[in-house]
Amino acid sequence: MARPNSKLPDRSVQISCSRCRTQLLRYRKGGNGALVKCFIERITEDHTQQPGICPGCGSQFGRQTLIRGVPALKMVGGKVRVK
């Protein structure tokens, strides 16, 4: 499988917790679809102490994994809001 595009996309989105509305990440997202995964190299701001855990309410919004050989956060459905 091919690696993700190394050139960062132009569109930047804010990711927040759907439960407590705490801002979690700022991410350079490509495409128009739903947020399923976040490649670690595309995260521009990280407001979490532990990867995948919300600092406000402590719920798990994602888990670390390798996708196409690149570290990423796989999002749990319905746990995050994207603006």
C-alpha positions as CSV (number, residue, x, y, z in Angstrom):
1,M,0.0,0.0,0.0
2,A,1.1,3.6,-0.6
3,R,2.1,5.9,2.1
4,P,-0.1,9.0,2.8
5,N,0.7,12.1,0.8
6,S,3.7,13.8,2.4
7,K,2.5,17.3,1.3
8,L,0.2,18.6,4.0
9,P,-3.4,19.4,2.8
10,D,-4.5,23.0,2.9
11,R,-7.6,22.5,5.0
12,S,-7.1,22.6,8.8
13,V,-9.8,21.3,11.2
14,Q,-10.4,21.5,14.9
15,I,-11.2,18.3,16.7
16,S,-13.0,18.4,20.0
17,C,-14.6,15.9,22.4
18,S,-18.3,15.3,21.7
19,R,-18.9,14.7,25.4
20,C,-17.3,17.7,27.1
21,R,-16.4,19.9,24.1
22,T,-12.7,20.2,25.1
23,Q,-10.5,21.0,22.2
24,L,-8.3,18.0,21.5
25,L,-6.3,18.5,18.2
26,R,-5.8,20.7,15.2
27,Y,-5.4,18.5,12.2
28,R,-4.6,19.0,8.5
29,K,-7.3,17.0,6.9
30,G,-7.6,16.1,3.2
31,G,-10.8,15.1,1.5
32,N,-14.5,15.6,2.3
33,G,-15.3,12.4,4.2
34,A,-15.8,11.7,7.8
35,L,-12.8,11.7,10.2
36,V,-11.8,8.1,10.6
37,K,-8.1,8.4,11.3
38,C,-5.5,11.1,12.1
39,F,-2.0,10.6,10.9
40,I,0.4,11.8,13.7
41,E,2.6,13.7,11.2
42,R,-0.4,15.9,10.2
43,I,-1.4,17.0,13.7
44,T,-0.3,20.7,14.1
45,E,-1.6,21.3,17.7
46,D,-2.1,18.6,20.3
47,H,-3.9,19.5,23.6
48,T,-3.9,16.0,25.1
49,Q,-1.5,14.6,27.7
50,Q,-2.0,11.0,26.6
51,P,-2.7,10.1,22.9
52,G,-6.3,9.2,22.4
53,I,-7.5,10.3,25.8
54,C,-9.6,13.4,26.4
55,P,-8.0,15.7,29.1
56,G,-11.4,17.1,30.1
57,C,-13.5,14.0,30.8
58,G,-11.0,11.1,30.5
59,S,-12.9,9.3,27.8
60,Q,-11.0,7.5,25.0
61,F,-11.6,9.0,21.6
62,G,-9.0,7.1,19.6
63,R,-6.3,4.5,19.7
64,Q,-2.8,4.4,18.4
65,T,-2.1,2.1,15.4
66,L,-0.1,1.8,12.3
67,I,-1.9,2.6,9.0
68,R,0.1,2.0,5.8
69,G,3.3,1.8,8.0
70,V,2.7,5.3,9.4
71,P,1.7,6.0,13.1
72,A,-1.9,7.2,13.4
73,L,-4.8,7.6,15.7
74,K,-7.8,5.5,14.7
75,M,-10.9,7.4,15.9
76,V,-13.8,5.8,17.8
77,G,-17.1,6.6,16.1
78,G,-19.1,9.4,17.7
79,K,-16.5,10.4,20.2
80,V,-15.2,13.5,18.4
81,R,-16.6,16.6,16.7
82,V,-14.9,18.2,13.7
83,K,-15.2,21.9,12.8
